[in-house]
Amino acid sequence: MMTNWDEIRTAFQVARIGTVSGAAEVLGVHHATVIRHIDALEQRMGVKLFQRHARGYIPTEAGRDLARVAQTTDDQFQQLAGRIKGQGEGVSGELLVTSLVNFFPLMVGALASFRAAYPDIVVRYLTGARLFRLEYGEAHVALRAGAAPQEPDNVVQSFARQAIALYGARSYTDAHGIPTEGPDLARHAFVGHDDLDSRAPFAMWMRANVPDARIVFRTEDGRVQQAAVRAGAGLGFVPVHEAENDPELVQILPSREEWSSPMWLVTHVDLHRTPKVQAFLRHLKTYSAGLGC
């Protein structure tokens, strides 16, 4: 009968990493402890879990089966820990919030002002293209854009549409003029998305209305696109509430709903009603309304 979770966790890390030294580093133990755990587990189960080679440990079929079970169990422990950490009675402790990095101007301001109101909160703001898993406690609140999230056990609230307009730097318009919509656009340079299949609404509009050869500065990162527009590399899309505070940006075409994506606030059902999550949701809605988002 297997009763030692440490041994199972050790086998999982060896299978995942492939070396005793790597597993020992992750687990924070001596490499001899890793070998002892593997030997004891194999003896208890009566089967070889790994083939030993000079280049590392390769799991056998039994080892792969054990690793799959251990992965599921480890995920469940992480999920439980994330939920427990989020279930405090007051507005205190860690608040994990995630969004695409494009939304950092909104989120940083909202989180900073939230901390000013609730100084016992420690903020962790996670950005990136990866979809953070709320069911595993990887975040308490997610701000997402595009189609409404469909993951089970999540509470999804419509948030806002971020107004986006077409801008150029004053240095660009001084040199090249301000185009009108239509054929005049074709002679101007544009800053666009590097992914030619991007489903971002403004990227789709640009592909339909701007010759490909005129999209002369391409990048995947929205922050870099906006910086390139400000540097005069070409015309491009910038959130209106940011551009309004930048005297060096000139609006070329006003915002349109077709250029923006709906945004959604997402929480896990187990944490949705906790005091700090509810307090932050209220704060974020009030803060964004004040910006006109």
Disulfide bonds with the S-S distance in Angstrom:
none
